């Protein structure tokens, strides 16, 4: 969820800059929101991968019985 919010903020900032609604691009803000979005995205993928990896041996045991 947080990864989507941070990447959305990055895209929104870049869109407003391209549209001319803001005069100067705050590069540190754009970089940090993008980096935080990637970090949260990779963290969520790692959690899902860990859950699947931990569940997989137990699923095979249940199916074989």
C-alpha positions as CSV (number, residue, x, y, z in Angstrom):
1,X,0.0,0.0,0.0
2,X,2.7,2.4,1.0
3,X,4.7,1.7,-2.2
4,X,1.8,2.8,-4.3
5,X,1.4,6.0,-2.4
6,X,5.0,6.9,-2.7
7,X,5.2,6.1,-6.4
8,X,2.0,8.0,-6.9
9,X,3.5,11.1,-5.2
10,X,6.5,10.8,-7.5
11,X,4.4,10.6,-10.6
12,X,2.1,13.5,-9.4
13,X,5.1,15.7,-8.7
14,X,6.5,15.0,-12.2
15,X,3.1,15.6,-13.8
16,X,2.6,19.0,-12.2
17,X,6.1,20.0,-13.2
18,X,5.5,19.0,-16.8
19,X,2.1,20.8,-16.8
20,X,3.7,24.0,-15.6
21,X,1.7,24.1,-12.3
22,X,4.9,24.4,-10.3
23,X,7.9,26.4,-11.2
24,X,10.8,24.4,-9.7
25,X,11.1,20.7,-9.3
26,X,12.1,19.6,-5.9
27,X,14.5,16.8,-6.9
28,X,15.2,15.6,-3.4
29,X,11.4,15.1,-2.8
30,X,11.0,13.3,-6.1
31,X,14.0,11.0,-5.5
32,X,13.1,10.2,-1.9
33,X,9.4,9.4,-2.7
34,X,10.6,7.2,-5.6
35,X,13.2,5.4,-3.5
36,X,10.8,4.9,-0.6
37,X,8.2,3.5,-3.0
38,X,10.7,1.0,-4.4
39,X,11.9,0.0,-0.9
40,X,8.3,-0.6,0.3
41,X,7.5,-2.5,-2.9
42,X,10.5,-4.8,-2.6
43,X,9.7,-5.3,1.1
44,X,6.2,-6.4,0.3
45,X,7.4,-8.8,-2.4
46,X,10.0,-10.3,0.0
47,X,7.2,-10.8,2.6
48,X,5.0,-12.6,0.1
49,X,7.9,-14.7,-1.1
50,X,8.7,-15.7,2.4
51,X,5.1,-16.6,3.2
52,X,4.9,-18.8,0.0
53,X,8.3,-20.3,0.8
54,X,7.3,-21.2,4.4
55,X,3.9,-22.5,3.4
56,X,5.0,-24.6,0.5
57,X,6.5,-27.6,2.5
58,X,3.4,-27.7,4.7
59,X,1.1,-27.7,1.6
60,X,2.9,-30.7,0.2
61,X,2.5,-32.6,3.5
62,X,-1.2,-31.9,3.6
63,X,-1.8,-32.9,0.0
64,X,0.1,-36.2,0.4
65,X,-2.1,-37.4,3.3
